[in-house]
């Protein structure tokens, strides 16, 4: 059976050019980048070049890039490190975030509350956006960090990051952005964006799993997150994952170079899938969850009214179509999405929501095949109802 992968927001296939770059490291560059001999210096050069490439792709300076083990680690390092530093240096102990953040931020916020920090969790509207007025009202004299994600991983909704950053900067508050789903989908220029900290992950852009990066603007203080060596300018102890980092850099390079053409294809796939589902299921039985216009092209959250998400996902899988009930970190859970709940989406829509996310390897021909598969089992479900 031919399988079709529509879960790129969870993880993406590794690009062949990324694999090639990584294999070159694995087979010929085994030195420790912290070693001073020729083997170490050679690997250090690979690491430096990768840092330059990643920095260039997001409009940052190489010295502002800290390589991490992925988006979750980057989120934790940014929020916890910045909050602790702000309390130690300035006595600030208040954090602001939103109800639809990734659990890497929400759970890190819970942990900080146990340390005595106060956390304000902003609500979102029915399309997933925070209110700028509510954010402005929430900022207090001791607010240390605001953390708002760029693109929601379940709905694809884009937050007004530049506007939020300008507000944060005007009030002297650090601003962290989880950009895991934005990298490769939205042009990012940190020379222009008023953002202090931004986290990324390689495996969302056809790079390897287990590697990411955190942008730390020059002058921003982070309390040391791990203890050991002085790697990554003292911000992340431990020998760097050089092969993974080199692969990540290649993935960034490719994603920046092909961004515009990919956005056109992915947008077309998303639009056509909505059309086909409306035709197959009925426009009155389909609801799109997320912002109508402020969304990335590769993520689509769709409710199939009257059909449970569990049944839909099981039938999709049996038909060879991979999709998701929401975040990959919570998709094993039976309960409805906390993101949709925070948006005030009806219980019926929450219970029938499926996330489709498109990417490398997906084609229009494949999409038409997938739509026919859905039509087959939708007909069967309705016949047996």
C-alpha positions in Angstrom: 0.0 0.0 0.0 1.3 3.4 -0.9 1.6 5.6 2.1 1.0 9.4 2.2 2.6 11.5 4.9 0.6 14.6 6.1 2.2 15.1 9.5 5.1 17.4 8.6 4.4 19.6 11.6 5.3 16.7 13.8 8.5 15.7 12.0 9.8 15.9 8.4 11.7 13.6 6.2 15.4 14.4 6.1 16.5 16.0 2.9 18.9 13.9 0.9 21.4 16.8 0.8 21.2 17.0 4.6 21.9 13.3 4.9 24.9 13.7 2.5 26.4 16.5 4.6 25.9 14.5 7.9 27.4 11.3 6.5 30.5 13.3 5.5 31.0 14.3 9.1 30.3 10.8 10.4 32.8 9.1 8.1 35.6 11.6 8.2 35.4 14.1 11.1 35.4 12.4 14.5 37.5 14.9 16.5 36.2 16.8 19.5 35.6 20.5 18.5 37.1 21.6 21.8 40.4 19.8 21.2 43.3 21.9 20.1 45.0 19.3 17.8 44.4 19.1 14.0 41.5 16.7 14.3 39.7 19.0 16.8 40.4 22.1 14.8 39.0 20.6 11.6 35.7 19.8 13.4 35.7 23.2 15.0 35.8 24.7 11.5 32.8 22.6 10.5 31.0 23.9 13.6 31.9 27.5 12.9 30.7 27.3 9.3 27.4 25.7 10.4 26.9 28.5 12.9 27.6 31.1 10.2 25.0 29.5 7.9 22.3 29.3 10.5 22.9 32.9 11.6 22.8 34.1 8.1 19.5 32.3 7.4 17.8 34.2 10.2 19.6 37.6 10.1 21.6 37.0 13.3 25.3 37.2 14.2 27.1 33.9 14.6 27.9 34.8 18.2 24.2 35.0 19.0 23.5 31.3 18.0 23.5 28.6 20.7 23.1 25.1 19.4 20.6 22.9 21.4 19.1 19.5 21.4 15.9 20.8 19.8 12.9 23.1 20.2 11.9 22.0 23.7 15.4 22.5 25.1 15.6 25.9 23.4 12.3 27.0 24.9 13.3 25.8 28.3 16.7 27.4 28.1 15.3 30.7 27.0 12.4 31.0 29.4 14.0 29.5 32.5 17.4 31.0 31.9 16.1 34.5 31.1 13.6 34.5 34.0 16.2 33.4 36.6 18.8 35.9 35.3 16.2 38.7 35.4 15.2 37.9 39.0 18.9 37.6 40.1 19.9 40.9 38.4 16.8 43.0 38.6 14.4 41.4 41.0 11.9 40.7 38.3 9.7 37.6 38.9 6.7 37.9 36.5 6.3 36.0 33.2 3.7 36.4 30.5 2.7 33.7 28.0 -0.4 32.5 26.2 -2.8 29.6 26.6 -1.9 28.1 23.3 1.8 27.8 23.7 3.7 24.5 23.2 3.9 22.5 26.4 7.7 23.2 26.4 6.7 26.7 27.5 3.6 26.0 29.5 5.3 23.3 31.6 8.4 25.3 32.0 6.2 28.1 33.3 4.6 25.7 35.8 8.1 24.8 37.0 9.0 28.5 37.4 5.9 29.0 39.4 7.1 26.4 41.8 10.3 28.5 42.1 8.2 31.6 43.2 7.7 33.3 39.8 4.2 34.6 38.9 2.9 33.6 35.5 0.1 35.3 33.6 -1.4 33.1 30.8 -3.2 35.3 28.2 -6.3 33.9 26.6 -6.7 33.8 22.8 -9.7 34.6 20.6 -11.6 32.1 18.5 -8.9 32.3 15.8 -6.1 31.8 18.2 -4.7 35.3 18.5 -3.8 37.1 21.7 -5.1 40.6 22.4 -2.5 43.3 22.3 -4.6 45.3 24.7 -4.7 42.4 27.2 -1.0 41.9 26.8 -0.3 45.6 27.4 -2.5 45.5 30.5 -0.7 42.4 31.8 2.8 43.9 31.8 3.9 45.0 35.2 6.9 46.7 36.7 8.5 43.3 37.6 7.6 41.5 34.3 10.8 39.7 33.3 9.9 37.8 30.1 7.1 37.5 27.6 7.0 34.3 25.6 4.7 34.0 22.6 5.1 31.5 19.8 5.3 32.7 16.2 3.2 29.9 14.6 0.9 27.6 16.5 1.9 24.0 15.9 -1.7 22.8 15.9 -3.6 25.4 13.9 -0.8 27.3 12.0 -2.1 30.7 13.3 0.6 33.4 13.1 0.9 35.8 16.1 1.8 39.5 15.5 5.3 39.0 16.6 6.7 42.4 15.5 3.9 44.3 17.3 4.4 42.2 20.4 8.2 42.8 20.3 7.8 46.5 19.9 5.5 46.6 23.0 7.9 44.5 25.0 10.9 46.6 24.1 9.1 49.8 24.9 8.3 48.4 28.4 11.8 47.0 29.0 10.7 43.4 29.0 12.6 40.5 27.3 10.7 38.8 24.5 11.1 35.1 23.6 9.6 33.5 20.5 9.1 29.8 19.9 9.7 29.9 16.1 9.9 26.1 15.6 7.0 26.1 13.1 7.9 29.4 11.6 11.4 28.6 10.4 11.3 27.8 6.7 7.7 29.0 6.4 8.2 32.7 7.2 11.1 34.9 6.4 12.9 35.7 9.6 15.3 38.7 9.9 16.4 39.2 13.5 18.3 42.3 12.6 14.8 43.9 12.1 12.5 41.9 14.5 12.4 43.2 18.1 13.0 39.8 19.6 15.5 38.9 22.3 15.4 35.1 22.2 14.1 32.8 19.5 14.1 29.0 19.4 14.3 26.6 16.4 14.3 22.9 15.6 16.0 21.1 12.8 13.5 18.3 12.2 10.7 20.6 11.3 12.6 21.8 8.2 13.9 18.4 6.8 16.9 18.3 9.1 17.8 15.7 11.7 15.9 15.1 15.0 17.6 16.0 18.2 19.2 19.3 17.2 18.1 22.9 17.2 19.2 26.4 18.0 18.5 29.3 20.3 19.1 32.9 19.2 20.2 35.0 22.2 20.6 38.7 21.3 23.8 40.3 22.2 23.6 41.7 25.8 20.8 39.4 26.9 21.6 37.5 30.1 20.7 33.8 30.6 21.4 31.9 33.8 23.5 28.9 32.9 21.2 26.1 32.1 23.5 23.1 32.2 26.8 22.7 34.0 30.1 21.2 32.8 32.3 22.6 30.0 32.3 26.0 28.4 30.9 25.0 25.1 28.5 27.4 23.3 29.9 30.4 25.1 29.2 28.8 28.4 25.5 28.5 27.7 25.3 24.8 27.0 27.8 22.4 28.4 28.7 19.3 26.6 30.3 18.3 23.3 28.4 19.6 20.4 26.4 17.2 18.1 28.6 18.3 15.1 27.0 16.0 12.5 23.5 17.0 13.5 24.5 20.7 13.6 26.0 20.5 10.1 22.8 18.8 8.9 20.7 21.5 10.5 22.8 24.2 8.8 22.2 22.6 5.4 18.5 22.3 6.1 18.4 26.0 7.0 20.3 26.9 3.8 17.9 24.8 1.7 14.7 26.1 3.4 15.7 29.7 2.9 16.7 29.2 -0.7 13.4 27.4 -1.6 11.0 29.2 0.7 9.0 31.1 -1.8 8.4 28.2 -4.2 7.6 25.8 -1.3 5.1 28.3 0.1 3.3 28.4 -3.3 3.1 24.6 -3.5 2.1 24.1 0.1 -0.5 26.8 -0.1 -2.0 25.2 -3.1 -2.0 21.8 -1.4 -3.8 23.3 1.7 -6.4 25.1 -0.4 -7.1 22.0 -2.6 -7.4 19.7 0.4 -10.0 22.0 1.9 -11.9 22.0 -1.4 -11.7 18.2 -1.7 -12.9 17.7 1.9 -15.8 20.0 1.4 -16.8 18.0 -1.7 -16.3 14.7 0.0 -17.6 15.3 3.5 -19.9 18.3 2.8 -19.1 22.0 3.4 -21.6 22.0 6.3 -19.7 19.1 8.0 -16.3 20.7 7.8 -14.9 23.5 10.0 -11.4 25.0 9.8 -9.8 25.8 13.1 -7.4 28.8 13.2 -7.1 32.2 11.6 -8.7 32.7 8.2 -5.7 34.6 6.8 -2.9 34.8 9.3 -1.7 31.2 9.0 1.3 29.4 7.5 0.6 27.4 4.3 1.7 24.0 5.6 -0.6 23.5 8.6 -4.4 22.8 8.4 -6.6 22.0 11.4 -9.9 20.7 10.3 -12.9 19.3 12.2 -15.1 16.6 10.6 -18.4 17.3 12.3 -20.0 14.1 13.5 -16.9 11.9 13.1 -14.6 11.5 16.1 -11.0 12.4 15.6 -10.0 8.9 16.9 -12.2 7.3 14.2 -10.9 9.6 11.5 -7.3 9.1 12.4 -7.7 5.3 12.6 -9.4 5.2 9.1 -6.8 7.5 7.7 -4.0 5.3 9.0 -5.7 2.2 7.6 -5.9 3.9 4.2 -2.2 4.8 4.4 -2.6 8.5 5.2 -0.6 9.8 8.2 -2.2 12.8 10.0 -2.4 13.9 13.6 -4.9 14.8 16.3 -2.7 17.8 17.3 0.7 18.3 18.7 3.1 15.4 18.3 3.9 15.8 22.0 0.2 15.2 23.0 -1.2 13.3 20.1 -1.3 10.0 22.1 -3.8 11.6 24.5 -7.5 10.9 24.2 -8.7 14.2 25.5 -9.4 17.1 23.0 -6.7 19.6 22.1 -6.0 22.2 24.8 -5.2 24.6 22.0 -8.7 24.3 20.5 -10.2 24.4 24.0 -8.4 27.7 24.7 -9.7 29.1 21.5 -13.3 28.5 22.6 -14.0 26.0 19.8 -17.1 23.9 20.4 -16.8 20.5 22.1 -18.1 18.9 18.9 -15.4 20.5 16.8 -12.7 19.8 19.4 -13.7 16.1 19.4 -13.5 15.8 15.6 -10.4 17.9 14.9 -7.5 16.5 12.7 -4.3 18.3 11.8 -3.0 17.8 8.3 0.5 19.3 7.6 2.2 19.2 4.2 5.8 19.3 3.1 8.7 17.7 1.2 7.5 15.0 -1.1 3.9 15.9 -1.2 2.4 16.4 -4.6 -1.0 17.4 -6.0 -1.4 14.0 -7.6 -0.8 12.3 -4.3 -3.3 14.7 -2.7 -6.0 13.6 -5.1 -5.3 9.9 -4.2 -5.6 10.8 -0.5 -8.9 12.5 -1.1 -10.3 9.4 -2.9 -9.2 7.3 0.1 -11.1 9.6 2.5 -14.2 9.5 0.2 -14.2 5.7 0.4 -14.1 5.4 4.2 -16.4 8.4 4.8 -19.0 6.7 2.7 -18.5 3.5 4.7 -18.7 5.3 8.0 -22.0 7.0 7.0 -23.4 3.8 5.6 -22.8 2.0 9.0 -24.0 5.0 11.0 
